[in-house]
Amino acid sequence: MPASCDACGLRGHRTEARGLEDAVRCRRSHRCLSRTCDPVRGARTSSALRKTIMSKADPSGAAQIRGHVQRLLDEAASFDEQRNAARALFEDLCAQVGIDPLDPDAADEEQSSLPAGDAISPLDAARCVNDFARTRAFIRGVVQAVSAARRRLDQGPVRVIYAGCGPFAPLFLPIAHLWAPDEVRVLLLDCHRRSLDAARRVAELLEVEDRVEGFVQTDAVTYQCESDWRPHVCIVETMQRALAKEPQVSIVSNLAGQMAPGGLMVPEQIELHLALLNIERELAGQGPAGRRELGCVMRLSGAGASCTEVVWPDDVPNGLEPCICTRIRVFGDIWLSDHESGLTTPMPLWDLPGIRPGQTIRFDYELTPRPHLVYEPI
Ligand SMILES: C[S@@+](CC[C@H](N)C(=O)[O-])C[C@H]1O[C@@H](n2cnc3c(N)ncnc32)[C@H](O)[C@@H]1O
């Protein structure tokens, strides 16, 4: 892969900027991983689901948007078809809500530095749709989670809270029509007013406003649910690889404690693993040959966050370097694994100090305005 892949993979360009072009270039180089190792292939889009997604065709643009989502979820779609579907979804939604990616308004580019982490701008949040393996896996996970919650409920709608919905709320609004208004209610949270206004437009376009409980401008790290509105499903995707910079950990900690009994999180679990690997070769799509897994160093789920220690090996083969690999169990058996998404591109630990063979490394996670994993040999 040319230097462009280095730029987005090694230096985290994609995770800094979540740029469309870089993410797409990166994906292309990892075709083997997404097609042969894709754990979400098993989660078929049933023909019933496909038909329902397409059932509300109308001339307003909603039908086109549903068509893109259908292709994105279609198990039979090729890598290129999925990527193109995500790109078309991004472009059509931008047009619908008035975001011009080539000449954005100031409000579309405004990011916020909040006490528990960065909130990326509405435009960058919109661009997340283009990380198509992520978008596909999360939408499938949400379908499964809401269906599971419905099976458990005796009566009343499934209450879904979606923290950090961005301008499109793409992980819920395009599939909201799968359930009747009395079967599901979603509360959309974001700290950016521009994003919420855009999400309202998307809900209107897709004719699912009657499934929306509210559009709330708030910091999801401190948001308190009404005591009679405890969510059954919580969707949070406010993260970058290695859980750096964005407030995923703090938002999950706040909302998980406010769920209805047995509440379901999407993603269900995020794991950070330490591995020795040849990042240049892997980013060039040459596979993980020679990789050494050293162990899971952090787990985040609705039950909380925990960090552990790992032992450095006695010998480190030439050419391998320590990286943090982010692995996301979106829901059930739907995983995002290494290199599949910008969220799971391994992050080299450039600043890991000299370590003696057999030494233990302690990992911790610092909750600061720029939250991040910390590590030290002990
Ligand atoms: C990575 S984007 C994801 C957008 C969308 N959910 C998706 O999956 O494509 C994260 C979103 O979370 C919002 N956000 C970040 N921190 C937040 C916070 N503390 N409270 C509320 N929203 C936040 C950002 O404004 C942004 O819209």
The ligand as a Tripos MOL2 file, in Angstrom:
@<TRIPOS>MOLECULE
LIG
   27    29     1     0     0
SMALL
NO_CHARGES

@<TRIPOS>ATOM
      1 C1        -18.3700    9.3470   16.1600 C.3       1 LIG1
      2 S1        -19.7960   10.3460   15.9610 S.3       1 LIG1
      3 C2        -20.9950    9.0940   15.6070 C.3       1 LIG1
      4 C3        -22.2180    9.6190   14.9260 C.3       1 LIG1
      5 C4        -23.2850    8.5570   14.6920 C.3       1 LIG1
      6 N1        -23.7430    7.9910   15.9370 N.3       1 LIG1
      7 C5        -22.7780    7.4170   13.8360 C.2       1 LIG1
      8 O1        -22.6450    6.3360   14.3720 O.co2     1 LIG1
      9 O2        -22.4900    7.6030   12.6740 O.co2     1 LIG1
     10 C6        -20.0510   10.7670   17.6560 C.3       1 LIG1
     11 C7        -21.2000   11.7380   17.9150 C.3       1 LIG1
     12 O3        -21.3030   11.8540   19.3240 O.3       1 LIG1
     13 C8        -21.4870   13.2080   19.6750 C.3       1 LIG1
     14 N2        -20.9320   13.3600   21.0200 N.ar      1 LIG1
     15 C9        -19.6350   13.2120   21.4010 C.ar      1 LIG1
     16 N3        -19.5070   13.4140   22.7120 N.ar      1 LIG1
     17 C10       -20.7390   13.6770   23.1950 C.ar      1 LIG1
     18 C11       -21.2520   13.9530   24.4770 C.ar      1 LIG1
     19 N4        -20.4490   13.9900   25.5570 N.pl3     1 LIG1
     20 N5        -22.5720   14.1740   24.6150 N.ar      1 LIG1
     21 C12       -23.3980   14.1280   23.5410 C.ar      1 LIG1
     22 N6        -22.9660   13.8700   22.2920 N.ar      1 LIG1
     23 C13       -21.6560   13.6450   22.1180 C.ar      1 LIG1
     24 C14       -20.7590   13.9920   18.6170 C.3       1 LIG1
     25 O4        -21.2950   15.3060   18.5260 O.3       1 LIG1
     26 C15       -21.0210   13.1370   17.3760 C.3       1 LIG1
     27 O5        -22.2070   13.5300   16.7650 O.3       1 LIG1
@<TRIPOS>BOND
     1     1     2 1
     2     2     3 1
     3     2    10 1
     4     3     4 1
     5     4     5 1
     6     5     6 1
     7     5     7 1
     8     7     8 2
     9     7     9 1
    10    10    11 1
    11    11    12 1
    12    11    26 1
    13    12    13 1
    14    13    14 1
    15    13    24 1
    16    14    15 ar
    17    14    23 ar
    18    15    16 ar
    19    16    17 ar
    20    17    18 ar
    21    17    23 ar
    22    18    19 1
    23    18    20 ar
    24    20    21 ar
    25    21    22 ar
    26    22    23 ar
    27    24    25 1
    28    24    26 1
    29    26    27 1
@<TRIPOS>SUBSTRUCTURE
     1 LIG1         1 GROUP 0 **** ****
